[in-house]
């Protein structure tokens, strides 16, 4: 969990730094101590958090959408493209020591096959979950709280639950 938190924090800082350079390039230096730099950094970070929250709540099947994007893009960007680039680099190498051997080639083919299988079946599985649950997802920003805390009398009094149509299960 700590590793994931740190890696996503780093990704967020890089993303927000890029946005700050795009929108306010003159004040985008990490060593800039001027007030405008601090204000533009905070504006970019707060806007990014607000957009992430809006996007996560706009799509009622956000988890399934993340699964779909991950299954369809990650094997391609993390395995297929790097292996293809390595094979091309090895193919173009003039030094015989830099070329791949038979066992390494077999291993790379197995990895490519595994990546393709994961991409095809993972994407298919995620799409099937979205299609099968489509009637349950509801519209964007819908309540989605039916059955949540429905066992106590104060359920409708909880923050954010006052507009939900709670029924006891």
DRENMI-892086 format. One line per field, with one value per residue: x, y, z of N, C-alpha, C in turn. Coordinates in Angstrom, 2 decimals. Example, Ala and Ser with C-alpha at 12.3 -4.5 7.8 and 13.67 -1.06 7.14 Angstrom:
BEGIN
neast [13.19 | 12.85]
nnorth [-5.69 | -2.25]
nup [7.80 | 7.08]
caeast [12.30 | 13.67]
canorth [-4.50 | -1.06]
caup [7.80 | 7.14]
ceast [13.20 | 12.90]
cnorth [-3.30 | 0.03]
cup [7.80 | 7.87]
//
This chain:
BEGIN
neast [0.83 | 1.92 | 3.94 | 2.35 | 0.94 | 3.05 | 4.05 | 1.83 | 1.61 | 3.99 | 3.46 | 1.26 | 2.44 | 4.21 | 2.37 | 0.83 | 2.87 | 3.50 | 1.11 | 1.14 | 3.40 | 2.40 | 0.19 | 1.09 | 3.83 | 5.99 | 6.13 | 6.62 | 8.74 | 10.25 | 11.82 | 11.02 | 10.07 | 8.18 | 5.00 | 3.06 | 3.83 | 3.33 | 0.57 | -0.35 | 0.49 | -1.07 | -3.61 | -3.57 | -3.25 | -5.54 | -7.53 | -7.00 | -7.54 | -10.27 | -11.29 | -10.64 | -12.24 | -14.77 | -14.82 | -14.61 | -17.02 | -18.85 | -19.00 | -20.85 | -19.91 | -17.19 | -15.03 | -15.17 | -14.70 | -12.07 | -10.87 | -11.37 | -9.89 | -7.33 | -6.96 | -6.99 | -4.99 | -2.65 | -1.15 | -0.28 | 1.23 | 3.05 | 4.25 | 4.13 | 4.94 | 7.50 | 8.91 | 8.84 | 10.36 | 12.81 | 13.39 | 13.65 | 15.86 | 17.78 | 17.77 | 18.84 | 21.39 | 24.87 | 26.89 | 27.50 | 27.23 | 25.17 | 22.85 | 19.86 | 19.56 | 18.52 | 16.96 | 16.26 | 14.75 | 12.60 | 11.51 | 10.72 | 8.74 | 6.88 | 6.23 | 5.09 | 2.88 | 1.49 | 0.92 | -0.77 | -2.89 | -3.76 | -4.53 | -6.61 | -8.50 | -8.80 | -9.79 | -12.15 | -13.47 | -13.80 | -15.41 | -17.67 | -18.52 | -19.30 | -21.39 | -23.16 | -23.86 | -25.09 | -27.80 | -27.91 | -26.14 | -27.10 | -27.76 | -25.30 | -24.10 | -26.15 | -27.88 | -27.10 | -27.07 | -28.74 | -29.65 | -27.39 | -26.33 | -28.89 | -29.89 | -30.22 | -32.14 | -31.40 | -30.45 | -31.28 | -30.60 | -27.89 | -25.02 | -25.36 | -27.16 | -29.76 | -31.39 | -31.78 | -33.58 | -34.08 | -34.52 | -35.39 | -33.54]
nnorth [-1.18 | 1.24 | 1.55 | 1.82 | 4.17 | 6.03 | 5.83 | 6.69 | 9.27 | 10.40 | 10.19 | 11.90 | 14.36 | 14.72 | 14.86 | 17.14 | 19.05 | 19.12 | 20.13 | 22.65 | 23.79 | 23.89 | 25.66 | 27.88 | 28.60 | 30.39 | 30.52 | 28.02 | 26.69 | 24.47 | 25.59 | 28.17 | 30.74 | 32.65 | 34.22 | 33.94 | 31.60 | 29.69 | 30.03 | 29.32 | 26.65 | 25.52 | 26.01 | 24.36 | 21.81 | 21.63 | 21.85 | 19.53 | 17.53 | 18.07 | 17.55 | 14.82 | 13.76 | 14.50 | 13.07 | 10.43 | 10.19 | 10.76 | 8.64 | 5.84 | 3.25 | 3.22 | 1.68 | -0.62 | 0.61 | 1.48 | -1.03 | -1.96 | -0.13 | -0.61 | -3.36 | -3.30 | -1.52 | -1.66 | -4.22 | -3.79 | -1.36 | -1.94 | -4.42 | -5.42 | -3.27 | -2.47 | -4.96 | -5.27 | -3.01 | -3.72 | -6.03 | -4.88 | -3.23 | -5.15 | -6.52 | -4.61 | -4.35 | -4.27 | -5.63 | -8.95 | -9.96 | -8.53 | -9.46 | -11.43 | -14.66 | -18.10 | -19.23 | -16.92 | -15.66 | -17.48 | -17.16 | -14.46 | -14.64 | -16.22 | -14.43 | -12.37 | -13.75 | -14.29 | -11.65 | -10.85 | -12.67 | -11.92 | -9.30 | -9.63 | -11.42 | -10.15 | -7.61 | -8.43 | -9.67 | -7.48 | -5.80 | -7.45 | -7.48 | -4.82 | -4.65 | -6.61 | -5.53 | -3.19 | -2.33 | -2.06 | -0.06 | 2.56 | 6.10 | 8.76 | 10.31 | 9.26 | 7.91 | 5.30 | 4.01 | 2.15 | -0.21 | 0.24 | 0.72 | 0.08 | -1.19 | 0.14 | 2.56 | 5.17 | 5.53 | 7.18 | 9.60 | 9.99 | 11.74 | 12.85 | 10.89 | 11.62 | 11.99 | 9.58 | 6.66 | 4.60 | 1.24 | -1.30 | -4.31]
nup [0.00 | 0.82 | -1.10 | -3.43 | -2.81 | -2.70 | -5.35 | -6.85 | -5.86 | -6.82 | -9.58 | -9.72 | -9.01 | -11.15 | -13.27 | -12.53 | -12.51 | -15.21 | -16.24 | -15.00 | -16.22 | -18.81 | -18.64 | -17.15 | -17.72 | -17.19 | -14.46 | -13.48 | -12.30 | -9.98 | -8.01 | -7.78 | -5.75 | -5.73 | -5.13 | -7.12 | -8.44 | -6.43 | -6.14 | -8.71 | -8.76 | -6.69 | -7.78 | -10.03 | -8.84 | -7.16 | -9.11 | -10.58 | -8.67 | -8.27 | -10.85 | -11.07 | -9.01 | -10.00 | -12.43 | -11.45 | -10.10 | -12.04 | -13.77 | -13.35 | -13.32 | -12.59 | -11.51 | -13.11 | -15.56 | -15.23 | -15.01 | -17.61 | -19.22 | -18.15 | -18.76 | -21.52 | -22.30 | -20.67 | -21.03 | -23.64 | -23.50 | -21.48 | -21.94 | -24.71 | -26.48 | -25.27 | -25.55 | -28.32 | -29.05 | -27.92 | -29.38 | -31.93 | -31.53 | -30.93 | -33.34 | -35.09 | -34.13 | -34.59 | -33.39 | -32.59 | -30.03 | -28.91 | -29.95 | -29.63 | -28.12 | -28.78 | -26.63 | -25.22 | -27.18 | -27.37 | -24.81 | -24.97 | -26.94 | -25.59 | -23.53 | -25.07 | -26.11 | -23.72 | -22.93 | -25.04 | -24.67 | -22.08 | -22.67 | -24.58 | -23.33 | -20.82 | -21.54 | -22.77 | -20.59 | -18.81 | -20.38 | -20.60 | -17.91 | -17.64 | -19.51 | -18.49 | -16.02 | -16.63 | -16.29 | -13.56 | -12.86 | -13.21 | -13.67 | -14.25 | -11.27 | -9.78 | -6.90 | -5.73 | -3.24 | -2.17 | 0.19 | 1.67 | 4.88 | 5.70 | 7.84 | 10.18 | 12.05 | 11.65 | 9.11 | 6.92 | 7.93 | 7.78 | 6.52 | 3.26 | 2.62 | 2.80 | 0.61 | -0.51 | -1.39 | 0.84 | 1.73 | 3.99 | 4.17]
caeast [0.00 | 2.81 | 4.56 | 1.36 | 0.68 | 4.20 | 4.15 | 0.78 | 1.96 | 4.99 | 2.77 | 0.44 | 3.31 | 4.68 | 1.23 | 0.50 | 3.98 | 3.34 | -0.01 | 1.57 | 4.27 | 1.57 | -0.68 | 1.76 | 5.22 | 6.97 | 6.16 | 6.51 | 9.97 | 10.08 | 12.58 | 10.44 | 9.43 | 7.24 | 3.61 | 2.32 | 4.17 | 2.62 | -0.86 | -0.63 | 0.64 | -2.27 | -4.75 | -3.45 | -3.49 | -6.95 | -8.31 | -6.79 | -8.31 | -11.70 | -11.60 | -10.59 | -13.45 | -15.91 | -14.76 | -14.89 | -18.44 | -19.65 | -19.17 | -21.32 | -19.16 | -15.81 | -14.11 | -15.18 | -14.05 | -10.63 | -10.48 | -11.38 | -8.73 | -6.12 | -6.82 | -6.78 | -3.82 | -1.44 | -0.28 | 0.31 | 2.26 | 4.04 | 4.93 | 4.25 | 5.77 | 8.92 | 9.52 | 9.04 | 11.49 | 14.02 | 13.66 | 14.13 | 17.21 | 18.63 | 17.84 | 19.69 | 22.72 | 25.94 | 27.69 | 26.82 | 26.96 | 23.94 | 21.69 | 19.24 | 19.77 | 17.31 | 16.14 | 15.71 | 13.70 | 11.44 | 10.93 | 10.04 | 7.52 | 5.95 | 5.75 | 4.18 | 1.63 | 0.81 | 0.40 | -1.93 | -3.99 | -4.28 | -5.20 | -7.85 | -9.47 | -9.06 | -10.69 | -13.45 | -14.09 | -14.21 | -16.55 | -18.82 | -19.00 | -19.99 | -22.65 | -24.07 | -24.31 | -25.53 | -29.08 | -27.72 | -25.27 | -27.87 | -27.25 | -24.24 | -24.46 | -27.31 | -27.66 | -26.34 | -26.88 | -29.78 | -29.12 | -26.25 | -26.76 | -30.34 | -30.30 | -30.47 | -33.20 | -30.86 | -29.81 | -31.58 | -30.05 | -26.45 | -24.65 | -25.45 | -28.14 | -31.11 | -32.18 | -31.84 | -34.78 | -33.56 | -35.50 | -34.76 | -33.34]
canorth [0.00 | 2.41 | 1.66 | 2.35 | 5.57 | 6.84 | 5.88 | 7.55 | 10.63 | 10.83 | 10.38 | 13.10 | 15.53 | 14.88 | 15.30 | 18.52 | 19.89 | 19.29 | 21.06 | 23.99 | 24.28 | 24.17 | 26.81 | 29.01 | 28.20 | 31.31 | 30.36 | 26.58 | 26.13 | 23.99 | 26.43 | 29.51 | 31.01 | 33.77 | 33.91 | 33.51 | 30.19 | 28.92 | 30.11 | 28.52 | 25.24 | 25.14 | 26.00 | 23.16 | 20.62 | 21.61 | 21.56 | 18.12 | 16.74 | 18.26 | 16.82 | 13.39 | 13.45 | 14.61 | 11.95 | 9.19 | 10.16 | 10.90 | 7.32 | 4.95 | 2.01 | 3.69 | 0.56 | -1.45 | 1.38 | 1.40 | -2.39 | -2.03 | 0.61 | -1.32 | -4.62 | -3.08 | -0.68 | -2.02 | -5.21 | -3.18 | -0.37 | -2.44 | -5.62 | -5.59 | -2.21 | -2.61 | -6.15 | -4.94 | -2.08 | -4.49 | -6.89 | -4.04 | -2.81 | -6.33 | -6.83 | -3.61 | -4.34 | -4.78 | -6.54 | -10.25 | -10.17 | -7.83 | -10.14 | -12.37 | -16.08 | -18.89 | -19.32 | -15.59 | -15.46 | -18.28 | -16.49 | -13.26 | -15.06 | -16.63 | -13.20 | -11.70 | -14.53 | -14.04 | -10.28 | -10.84 | -13.40 | -11.05 | -8.14 | -10.04 | -11.95 | -9.13 | -6.62 | -9.09 | -9.86 | -6.17 | -5.36 | -8.26 | -7.00 | -3.55 | -4.93 | -7.37 | -4.71 | -1.90 | -1.93 | -1.77 | 1.08 | 3.79 | 7.28 | 9.47 | 11.01 | 8.63 | 7.67 | 4.05 | 3.68 | 1.24 | -1.32 | 0.67 | 1.12 | -0.01 | -1.98 | 0.97 | 3.54 | 6.49 | 5.47 | 8.33 | 10.79 | 10.10 | 12.77 | 12.44 | 9.83 | 12.13 | 11.97 | 8.21 | 5.89 | 3.41 | 0.26 | -2.33 | -5.58]
caup [0.00 | 0.88 | -2.41 | -4.37 | -2.47 | -3.12 | -6.80 | -7.37 | -5.49 | -7.79 | -10.86 | -9.60 | -9.03 | -12.52 | -14.08 | -12.18 | -12.97 | -16.66 | -16.45 | -14.61 | -17.29 | -19.98 | -18.44 | -16.52 | -17.89 | -16.61 | -13.01 | -13.23 | -11.75 | -8.60 | -7.08 | -7.81 | -4.46 | -5.85 | -4.75 | -8.31 | -8.66 | -5.43 | -6.46 | -9.91 | -8.39 | -5.94 | -8.70 | -10.86 | -8.00 | -6.76 | -10.32 | -10.91 | -7.70 | -8.56 | -12.10 | -10.76 | -8.25 | -10.91 | -13.37 | -10.73 | -9.74 | -13.24 | -14.37 | -12.29 | -13.34 | -12.65 | -11.29 | -14.32 | -16.63 | -14.97 | -15.39 | -19.08 | -19.74 | -17.75 | -19.50 | -22.95 | -22.58 | -19.91 | -21.68 | -24.83 | -23.17 | -20.52 | -22.42 | -26.16 | -27.06 | -24.87 | -26.15 | -29.73 | -29.15 | -27.62 | -30.54 | -33.02 | -31.17 | -31.08 | -34.77 | -35.73 | -33.52 | -35.44 | -32.57 | -32.43 | -28.61 | -28.53 | -30.54 | -28.69 | -28.38 | -29.03 | -25.42 | -24.95 | -28.18 | -26.97 | -23.65 | -25.44 | -27.64 | -24.54 | -22.89 | -26.01 | -26.14 | -22.46 | -22.98 | -25.94 | -24.02 | -21.02 | -23.26 | -25.23 | -22.37 | -19.81 | -22.13 | -22.96 | -19.28 | -18.30 | -21.19 | -20.23 | -16.62 | -17.86 | -20.21 | -17.62 | -14.91 | -17.14 | -15.71 | -12.13 | -12.65 | -13.11 | -14.36 | -13.53 | -10.04 | -9.13 | -5.48 | -5.56 | -1.83 | -1.72 | 0.97 | 2.46 | 6.21 | 5.77 | 8.99 | 11.36 | 11.85 | 11.32 | 7.80 | 6.08 | 8.56 | 7.55 | 5.55 | 1.87 | 2.43 | 3.02 | -0.62 | -0.99 | -1.09 | 1.52 | 2.18 | 4.82 | 3.46]
ceast [0.87 | 3.48 | 3.61 | 1.06 | 1.82 | 4.27 | 3.05 | 1.00 | 2.98 | 4.34 | 1.93 | 1.27 | 3.82 | 3.57 | 0.90 | 1.62 | 3.88 | 2.20 | 0.39 | 2.48 | 3.46 | 0.80 | 0.02 | 3.27 | 6.24 | 7.12 | 6.17 | 7.77 | 9.75 | 10.83 | 12.05 | 9.65 | 8.44 | 5.82 | 2.82 | 2.59 | 3.40 | 1.12 | -1.18 | -0.49 | -0.60 | -3.50 | -4.73 | -3.78 | -4.95 | -7.84 | -8.19 | -7.58 | -9.80 | -12.11 | -11.59 | -11.83 | -14.68 | -15.96 | -15.12 | -16.36 | -19.36 | -19.96 | -19.60 | -20.59 | -17.67 | -14.81 | -14.03 | -14.53 | -12.53 | -10.11 | -10.40 | -10.17 | -7.43 | -5.89 | -6.51 | -5.50 | -2.55 | -0.58 | 0.42 | 1.46 | 3.36 | 4.82 | 5.17 | 5.17 | 7.22 | 9.61 | 9.79 | 10.22 | 12.82 | 14.39 | 14.21 | 15.56 | 18.19 | 18.83 | 18.82 | 21.12 | 23.75 | 26.80 | 26.89 | 26.47 | 25.63 | 22.69 | 21.14 | 19.51 | 18.44 | 16.40 | 15.51 | 14.58 | 12.43 | 10.74 | 10.17 | 8.75 | 6.46 | 5.37 | 4.78 | 2.84 | 0.82 | 0.19 | -0.83 | -3.13 | -4.61 | -5.05 | -6.55 | -8.88 | -9.78 | -10.01 | -12.08 | -14.18 | -14.59 | -15.42 | -17.80 | -19.39 | -19.77 | -21.35 | -23.63 | -24.60 | -24.89 | -26.83 | -28.95 | -26.91 | -26.03 | -27.18 | -26.10 | -24.82 | -25.72 | -26.91 | -26.78 | -26.16 | -27.95 | -29.13 | -27.93 | -26.76 | -28.28 | -30.81 | -30.56 | -31.49 | -32.66 | -30.23 | -30.05 | -31.02 | -28.56 | -26.17 | -24.67 | -26.51 | -29.57 | -31.99 | -32.34 | -33.13 | -34.34 | -34.71 | -34.75 | -34.67 | -33.56]
cnorth [1.25 | 2.63 | 2.28 | 3.81 | 6.47 | 6.94 | 6.75 | 9.01 | 11.19 | 11.09 | 11.64 | 14.37 | 15.78 | 15.41 | 16.76 | 19.48 | 20.15 | 20.26 | 22.48 | 24.60 | 24.66 | 25.47 | 28.05 | 28.77 | 29.09 | 31.12 | 28.89 | 25.94 | 25.66 | 24.83 | 27.85 | 29.75 | 32.17 | 33.31 | 33.39 | 32.04 | 29.29 | 28.90 | 29.25 | 27.03 | 24.75 | 25.08 | 24.74 | 21.91 | 20.52 | 21.29 | 20.09 | 17.22 | 16.85 | 17.51 | 15.31 | 12.96 | 13.47 | 13.42 | 10.64 | 9.07 | 10.28 | 9.55 | 6.35 | 3.61 | 2.31 | 2.55 | -0.32 | -0.72 | 1.36 | 0.02 | -2.53 | -1.33 | -0.12 | -2.59 | -4.39 | -2.31 | -1.18 | -3.11 | -4.64 | -2.26 | -0.91 | -3.66 | -5.59 | -4.54 | -2.31 | -3.84 | -5.90 | -4.00 | -2.81 | -5.39 | -6.08 | -3.59 | -3.97 | -6.67 | -5.90 | -3.61 | -4.96 | -5.80 | -7.82 | -10.53 | -9.55 | -8.48 | -11.17 | -13.80 | -16.80 | -18.93 | -17.98 | -15.27 | -16.24 | -17.63 | -15.23 | -13.59 | -15.50 | -15.40 | -12.44 | -12.42 | -14.30 | -12.64 | -10.20 | -11.55 | -12.54 | -9.87 | -8.54 | -10.49 | -10.96 | -8.07 | -7.19 | -9.25 | -8.54 | -5.64 | -6.15 | -7.83 | -5.69 | -3.79 | -5.64 | -6.52 | -3.38 | -1.43 | -1.58 | -0.50 | 2.38 | 4.93 | 7.91 | 10.29 | 10.45 | 8.22 | 6.44 | 3.64 | 2.73 | 0.07 | -0.95 | 1.24 | 1.00 | -0.78 | -1.13 | 2.05 | 4.89 | 6.54 | 6.72 | 9.62 | 10.95 | 11.12 | 12.18 | 11.41 | 10.34 | 12.08 | 10.55 | 7.56 | 4.58 | 2.52 | -0.79 | -3.62 | -6.73]
cup [0.00 | -0.47 | -3.42 | -4.08 | -2.93 | -4.64 | -7.41 | -6.99 | -6.48 | -9.14 | -10.84 | -9.65 | -10.45 | -13.42 | -13.80 | -12.60 | -14.47 | -16.97 | -16.08 | -15.66 | -18.52 | -19.80 | -17.89 | -16.53 | -17.24 | -15.11 | -12.60 | -12.67 | -10.32 | -7.57 | -7.03 | -6.53 | -4.53 | -5.55 | -5.95 | -8.63 | -7.70 | -5.72 | -7.68 | -9.62 | -7.65 | -6.84 | -9.57 | -10.04 | -7.60 | -7.95 | -10.71 | -9.96 | -7.98 | -9.82 | -11.86 | -9.99 | -9.15 | -11.87 | -12.67 | -10.37 | -10.94 | -13.88 | -13.28 | -12.25 | -13.44 | -12.48 | -12.51 | -15.50 | -16.47 | -15.34 | -16.91 | -19.68 | -19.39 | -18.54 | -20.96 | -23.25 | -21.90 | -20.57 | -22.92 | -24.46 | -22.25 | -21.02 | -23.92 | -26.78 | -26.58 | -25.47 | -27.64 | -29.93 | -28.88 | -28.80 | -31.71 | -32.76 | -31.34 | -32.56 | -35.48 | -35.20 | -34.47 | -34.70 | -32.32 | -30.97 | -28.19 | -29.11 | -29.55 | -29.11 | -28.55 | -27.81 | -25.05 | -25.93 | -27.84 | -25.79 | -24.06 | -26.18 | -26.62 | -23.83 | -23.79 | -26.08 | -24.87 | -22.45 | -23.89 | -25.33 | -22.92 | -21.60 | -23.86 | -24.20 | -21.24 | -20.31 | -22.31 | -21.63 | -18.71 | -19.07 | -20.83 | -18.87 | -16.77 | -18.50 | -19.28 | -16.47 | -15.33 | -16.49 | -14.23 | -11.89 | -12.48 | -13.84 | -13.58 | -12.37 | -9.40 | -7.72 | -5.22 | -4.11 | -1.31 | -0.99 | 1.84 | 3.77 | 6.37 | 7.00 | 10.23 | 11.03 | 11.39 | 9.94 | 6.97 | 6.67 | 8.36 | 6.46 | 4.14 | 1.59 | 2.52 | 1.77 | -1.19 | -0.58 | -0.47 | 1.94 | 2.97 | 4.04 | 4.38]
//
